[in-house]
Amino acid sequence: MTYTENDYKETAEMAKLIKKIDHINAAYANKVSDQIYKQQPFFLTVLLGYRKDISMVELEDIMKVYFLVWEYFKLNRNLPKEKVTQTKFEKVQHKIMQMLHYSEGESETSRDEIYRRELQNLKSKSLWTAVHLRFNNQPALMAMNPENKGLVLIGILSFIQCFEAR
């Protein structure tokens, strides 16, 4: 993936957001959950839908990632005014799944190139990098069932792409 000057500038911004997210309390979580419910209810629905498949510790860490995504788009005034619907989300998610299925039969080099091309068009590379950083450094997320982790990451990437599409 090639990073732009803007991607590098966003790194400091992302560090502040990560620090903020790492120190959230119940009041913040309730306030932001209310904002999300009003502006993008499906975003909250998907997050809460993970409850039955993962532990509470994993859910708490995933919630922080979702709040990171929310704060990133809110900070950059890029939250879409139009609500992301289940249909739109599933369309984006399906496209990602098709790319992943297509890449399964490829060599590692070809697979890396497919991923690079797909992610090169992402406008929020610093955010996606921060998401991966969390999944690679938070003990509960690192130990998470690989299938669940993959589904959660695909869901997060789908929302990032939906929010970018505005």
C-alpha positions in Angstrom: 0.0 0.0 0.0 1.3 3.4 -0.9 0.8 6.1 1.7 0.3 9.8 0.9 1.6 12.8 2.8 -1.9 13.2 4.2 -1.8 9.6 5.5 1.4 10.4 7.4 -0.1 13.6 8.8 -3.1 11.7 10.1 -0.8 9.5 12.1 -0.5 12.0 14.9 -4.3 12.5 14.8 -4.8 8.8 15.0 -2.5 8.5 18.0 -4.6 11.1 19.9 -7.8 9.2 19.0 -6.4 5.9 20.1 -5.3 7.5 23.4 -8.8 8.9 23.8 -10.5 5.6 23.1 -8.2 3.7 25.5 -9.4 5.9 28.3 -13.2 6.0 27.7 -15.6 5.6 30.6 -19.3 4.6 30.8 -20.5 8.2 30.3 -18.5 8.6 27.1 -19.7 5.2 25.8 -23.3 6.0 26.5 -23.0 9.5 24.9 -21.3 8.2 21.8 -23.7 5.2 21.5 -26.6 7.6 21.6 -25.0 9.7 18.8 -24.4 6.7 16.7 -27.9 5.4 17.3 -29.3 8.7 16.1 -27.0 9.2 13.1 -26.0 5.7 12.0 -28.2 3.1 13.8 -27.1 0.2 11.6 -23.4 0.8 12.7 -24.5 0.2 16.3 -26.7 -2.7 15.3 -23.8 -4.6 13.8 -21.6 -3.9 16.8 -24.2 -5.1 19.2 -24.9 -8.1 16.9 -21.4 -9.5 17.8 -22.5 -10.1 21.5 -23.8 -13.6 21.0 -20.6 -14.8 19.2 -17.8 -13.3 21.2 -16.7 -12.8 24.8 -17.4 -9.6 26.7 -13.7 -8.7 26.8 -13.6 -9.1 23.0 -16.8 -7.1 22.6 -15.3 -4.3 24.7 -12.2 -4.1 22.5 -14.2 -4.3 19.3 -16.5 -1.5 20.7 -13.3 0.6 21.1 -12.4 0.0 17.5 -15.9 1.0 16.4 -15.7 4.1 18.5 -12.3 4.8 16.9 -13.9 4.6 13.4 -16.7 6.8 14.6 -14.4 9.4 16.1 -12.1 9.4 13.0 -15.0 10.2 10.7 -16.5 12.7 13.1 -13.2 14.5 13.6 -12.7 14.8 9.8 -16.4 15.9 9.4 -16.8 12.9 7.1 -19.7 11.2 8.8 -22.2 10.5 6.1 -25.5 12.4 6.4 -27.3 9.5 4.7 -27.7 6.5 6.9 -25.8 3.4 6.0 -28.5 0.8 5.4 -28.2 -3.0 5.7 -28.5 -3.2 1.9 -25.6 -0.8 1.3 -23.5 -2.4 4.0 -24.1 -5.9 2.6 -23.3 -4.8 -0.9 -19.9 -3.4 0.2 -19.3 -6.5 2.4 -20.1 -8.8 -0.5 -17.5 -7.0 -2.7 -14.9 -7.5 -0.1 -15.8 -11.2 0.3 -15.6 -11.7 -3.5 -12.1 -10.2 -3.5 -11.1 -12.5 -0.6 -12.6 -15.6 -2.2 -10.9 -14.7 -5.5 -7.5 -14.3 -3.8 -7.7 -17.7 -2.0 -6.4 -19.7 -5.0 -3.6 -17.2 -5.7 0.1 -17.4 -4.7 1.1 -15.3 -1.7 2.7 -12.7 -3.9 -0.4 -12.4 -6.1 -2.7 -12.4 -3.0 -0.6 -9.5 -1.5 -0.9 -7.6 -4.8 -4.7 -8.1 -4.9 -5.0 -6.8 -1.3 -2.7 -3.9 -2.1 -4.7 -2.9 -5.1 -8.0 -3.1 -3.1 -6.7 -1.1 -0.2 -4.9 1.5 -2.3 -8.2 3.2 -3.0 -9.0 3.5 0.7 -9.0 7.1 1.7 -8.6 6.3 5.4 -5.4 4.3 5.3 -4.2 5.6 8.7 -7.5 4.5 10.3 -7.3 1.0 8.7 -3.7 0.8 9.9 -4.8 1.7 13.4 -7.5 -0.9 13.3 -4.9 -3.6 12.4 -2.6 -2.3 15.1 -5.4 -2.8 17.7 -6.1 -6.3 16.4 -2.4 -7.1 16.6 -1.7 -5.7 20.0 -4.8 -6.1 22.2 -4.5 -9.5 23.9 -8.3 -10.3 23.7 -8.3 -9.5 19.9 -5.1 -11.3 19.3 -6.5 -14.5 20.9 -9.9 -14.2 19.2 -11.2 -17.0 17.1 -9.8 -16.4 13.6 -13.1 -16.8 11.9 -14.8 -14.3 14.2 -11.8 -11.9 13.8 -12.1 -12.1 10.1 -15.8 -11.4 10.1 -15.3 -8.4 12.4 -12.5 -7.0 10.3 -14.6 -7.4 7.1 -17.4 -5.6 8.9 -15.2 -2.7 10.0 -13.7 -2.4 6.5 -17.2 -2.4 5.0 -18.2 0.5 7.3 -15.1 2.4 6.5 -15.8 2.1 2.8 -19.5 3.0 3.3 -18.5 6.1 5.3 -15.9 7.1 2.6 -18.5 6.7 -0.1 -20.7 9.4 1.4 
